Amino acid sequence: MKRFILGAGFVLASFFAFQTAAYADNDKPITVADLPAAAQTLLTKHFAKYRVVLAKVENDVLDKSFDVFLANGDKVEFDRKGNWTEVVLRQDGVPAELVPAQITQYLNNAHPGAKIVKIEREARSYEVTLSNGFEYTFNKKFQVVDVDQ
């Protein structure tokens, strides 16, 4: 019985490892029309002046995400539903409509004149990079939990 359990565990672990290896780095170029509707809407509304040079889907074992690369070298990342997860616009700055008002207010007071050049949205936090090199992490309640320079 002990051998059976160990054997079954080994088989399951091997199967999972094989599946992970099979899906690892499984990126596929797509067209903008292949993106989820929410992603297409966001690109049309906030990034119409930028030319898309590459859009791709990343299929992981448990999830799917989309990356859109712009001609100026910047990018926008989306989750499987088309919600943005990361926006990088080094020259022009991230559109104000994408940044929660509480974060904008805090950063305008702390760093007047600095642009937000990158924002990353995670399940429990926002990470923001400013044009002056400061990096802030905010929790779900928009309180600062970390600062780097």
VOPAGU-2260 file (C-alpha; in pm, 1 decimal, decimal comma):
REM VOPAGU-2260
SITE   aa  ch    i         X         Y         Z
SITE  MET   A    0       0,0       0,0       0,0
SITE  LYS   A    1     283,5     235,3      87,3
SITE  ARG   A    2     447,1     166,8    -251,0
SITE  PHE   A    3     118,8     229,9    -428,8
SITE  ILE   A    4      75,9     569,2    -261,8
SITE  LEU   A    5     436,1     666,7    -335,3
SITE  GLY   A    6     399,5     547,5    -694,0
SITE  ALA   A    7      75,5     735,2    -746,0
SITE  GLY   A    8     232,2    1048,7    -597,0
SITE  PHE   A    9     528,9    1015,4    -831,3
SITE  VAL   A   10     302,2     972,1   -1132,9
SITE  LEU   A   11      96,5    1279,6   -1038,8
SITE  ALA   A   12     407,4    1488,8    -976,6
SITE  SER   A   13     553,7    1377,7   -1309,5
SITE  PHE   A   14     229,8    1457,8   -1491,8
SITE  PHE   A   15     215,2    1806,3   -1337,9
SITE  ALA   A   16     582,3    1868,9   -1420,6
SITE  PHE   A   17     520,7    1758,3   -1780,6
SITE  GLN   A   18     217,0    1984,9   -1812,7
SITE  THR   A   19     412,4    2278,8   -1669,6
SITE  ALA   A   20     699,2    2218,0   -1911,5
SITE  ALA   A   21     457,9    2179,5   -2202,8
SITE  TYR   A   22     290,4    2513,5   -2132,0
SITE  ALA   A   23     594,8    2708,0   -2017,5
SITE  ASP   A   24     685,6    2992,1   -2251,2
SITE  ASN   A   25     379,5    2923,8   -2464,6
SITE  ASP   A   26     350,9    3276,5   -2607,6
SITE  LYS   A   27     163,6    3328,2   -2931,7
SITE  PRO   A   28     139,2    3646,9   -3139,9
SITE  ILE   A   29    -216,9    3765,4   -3196,6
SITE  THR   A   30    -389,6    4064,6   -3351,1
SITE  VAL   A   31    -544,3    4345,0   -3149,2
SITE  ALA   A   32    -882,8    4213,0   -3261,4
SITE  ASP   A   33    -804,5    3887,5   -3077,2
SITE  LEU   A   34    -771,7    4067,5   -2742,9
SITE  PRO   A   35   -1063,7    4061,9   -2496,8
SITE  ALA   A   36   -1319,3    4337,8   -2558,3
SITE  ALA   A   37   -1220,1    4529,7   -2242,6
SITE  ALA   A   38    -857,0    4543,1   -2358,7
SITE  GLN   A   39    -957,7    4662,4   -2705,3
SITE  THR   A   40   -1173,0    4936,3   -2554,2
SITE  LEU   A   41    -892,2    5055,2   -2327,1
SITE  LEU   A   42    -644,4    5064,0   -2616,0
SITE  THR   A   43    -887,9    5259,4   -2833,4
SITE  LYS   A   44    -973,1    5505,8   -2557,3
SITE  HIS   A   45    -631,6    5573,7   -2403,1
SITE  PHE   A   46    -367,8    5454,1   -2649,1
SITE  ALA   A   47    -508,3    5539,8   -2993,3
SITE  LYS   A   48    -212,8    5764,5   -3076,7
SITE  TYR   A   49      33,0    5475,8   -3028,1
SITE  ARG   A   50      97,6    5215,1   -3293,7
SITE  VAL   A   51      80,8    4855,9   -3170,7
SITE  VAL   A   52     380,8    4659,1   -3297,0
SITE  LEU   A   53     303,1    4329,5   -3124,6
SITE  ALA   A   54      23,0    4174,6   -2926,8
SITE  LYS   A   55      64,6    3831,4   -2776,8
SITE  VAL   A   56    -115,8    3589,3   -2552,4
SITE  GLU   A   57      71,0    3408,0   -2276,6
SITE  ASN   A   58     -83,2    3074,9   -2183,7
SITE  ASP   A   59      31,0    2949,5   -1845,7
SITE  VAL   A   60     -82,4    2630,1   -1679,1
SITE  LEU   A   61    -352,9    2799,8   -1473,6
SITE  ASP   A   62    -394,4    3139,9   -1635,0
SITE  LYS   A   63    -380,1    3346,6   -1950,5
SITE  SER   A   64    -255,3    3702,0   -1999,6
SITE  PHE   A   65    -199,2    3942,4   -2287,3
SITE  ASP   A   66      89,9    4177,6   -2364,0
SITE  VAL   A   67      67,3    4468,5   -2606,9
SITE  PHE   A   68     390,8    4635,6   -2716,8
SITE  LEU   A   69     381,2    4987,5   -2858,4
SITE  ALA   A   70     607,0    5138,1   -3126,0
SITE  ASN   A   71     771,2    5373,4   -2875,0
SITE  GLY   A   72     893,7    5075,5   -2667,7
SITE  ASP   A   73     625,8    5093,0   -2400,7
SITE  LYS   A   74     371,0    4824,6   -2316,6
SITE  VAL   A   75      35,0    4741,5   -2163,9
SITE  GLU   A   76     -40,9    4407,9   -1998,6
SITE  PHE   A   77    -387,6    4260,9   -1948,8
SITE  ASP   A   78    -533,2    3969,9   -1753,4
SITE  ARG   A   79    -749,4    3701,9   -1913,7
SITE  LYS   A   80   -1059,7    3922,2   -1889,5
SITE  GLY   A   81    -892,1    4222,4   -2053,6
SITE  ASN   A   82    -837,6    4428,5   -1738,6
SITE  TRP   A   83    -505,8    4609,4   -1740,6
SITE  THR   A   84    -246,6    4475,8   -1497,5
SITE  GLU   A   85      51,6    4686,8   -1596,5
SITE  VAL   A   86      96,7    5006,4   -1797,4
SITE  VAL   A   87     437,0    5147,1   -1890,7
SITE  LEU   A   88     450,1    5486,4   -2068,5
SITE  ARG   A   89     791,5    5636,0   -1999,2
SITE  GLN   A   90     765,0    5946,9   -2216,2
SITE  ASP   A   91     405,1    6058,9   -2184,0
SITE  GLY   A   92     316,7    5912,7   -1846,8
SITE  VAL   A   93      30,0    5680,1   -1759,4
SITE  PRO   A   94    -313,4    5824,7   -1845,4
SITE  ALA   A   95    -462,4    5984,7   -1533,7
SITE  GLU   A   96    -789,8    5796,3   -1579,3
SITE  LEU   A   97    -610,3    5466,7   -1508,2
SITE  VAL   A   98    -468,5    5579,6   -1173,9
SITE  PRO   A   99    -694,8    5572,2    -866,5
SITE  ALA   A  100    -770,3    5925,7    -743,4
SITE  GLN   A  101    -626,3    5857,1    -395,8
SITE  ILE   A  102    -290,5    5757,5    -545,8
SITE  THR   A  103    -286,8    6059,6    -777,4
SITE  GLN   A  104    -363,4    6294,5    -489,0
SITE  TYR   A  105     -93,3    6147,4    -266,1
SITE  LEU   A  106     171,8    6157,0    -537,9
SITE  ASN   A  107      81,2    6510,5    -650,5
SITE  ASN   A  108     137,8    6628,5    -293,0
SITE  ALA   A  109     457,3    6428,3    -240,5
SITE  HIS   A  110     614,3    6483,4    -584,4
SITE  PRO   A  111     461,4    6780,7    -767,2
SITE  GLY   A  112     544,4    6772,9   -1136,4
SITE  ALA   A  113     653,0    6407,6   -1145,6
SITE  LYS   A  114     474,8    6181,3   -1392,8
SITE  ILE   A  115     364,7    5827,3   -1329,3
SITE  VAL   A  116     559,7    5628,7   -1588,0
SITE  LYS   A  117     458,0    5280,6   -1473,5
SITE  ILE   A  118     170,0    5137,0   -1274,6
SITE  GLU   A  119     112,6    4774,3   -1189,3
SITE  ARG   A  120    -211,7    4647,9   -1040,5
SITE  GLU   A  121    -207,4    4329,0    -838,7
SITE  ALA   A  122    -475,4    4159,3    -630,2
SITE  ARG   A  123    -381,7    4343,7    -311,7
SITE  SER   A  124    -163,6    4634,0    -418,2
SITE  TYR   A  125     -59,8    4893,1    -672,1
SITE  GLU   A  126     304,6    4955,6    -758,7
SITE  VAL   A  127     378,9    5296,1    -908,3
SITE  THR   A  128     702,9    5427,4   -1060,8
SITE  LEU   A  129     751,9    5801,9   -1103,0
SITE  SER   A  130     958,5    5992,4   -1359,7
SITE  ASN   A  131    1191,1    6107,6   -1078,2
SITE  GLY   A  132    1285,6    5748,0    -992,6
SITE  PHE   A  133    1069,1    5697,5    -684,6
SITE  GLU   A  134     872,7    5373,0    -660,9
SITE  TYR   A  135     570,5    5347,7    -433,1
SITE  THR   A  136     364,7    5048,5    -325,9
SITE  PHE   A  137       7,4    5110,2    -212,3
SITE  ASN   A  138    -222,2    4856,5     -45,6
SITE  LYS   A  139    -590,6    4801,7    -134,9
SITE  LYS   A  140    -686,5    5096,8      85,5
SITE  PHE   A  141    -441,5    5318,4    -107,3
SITE  GLN   A  142    -206,5    5355,5     188,5
SITE  VAL   A  143     168,4    5368,2     122,0
SITE  VAL   A  144     333,1    5045,9     236,4
SITE  ASP   A  145     675,2    5084,9      68,4
SITE  VAL   A  146     892,1    5347,5     -99,0
SITE  ASP   A  147    1209,4    5291,8    -300,3
SITE  GLN   A  148    1435,2    5520,0    -494,9
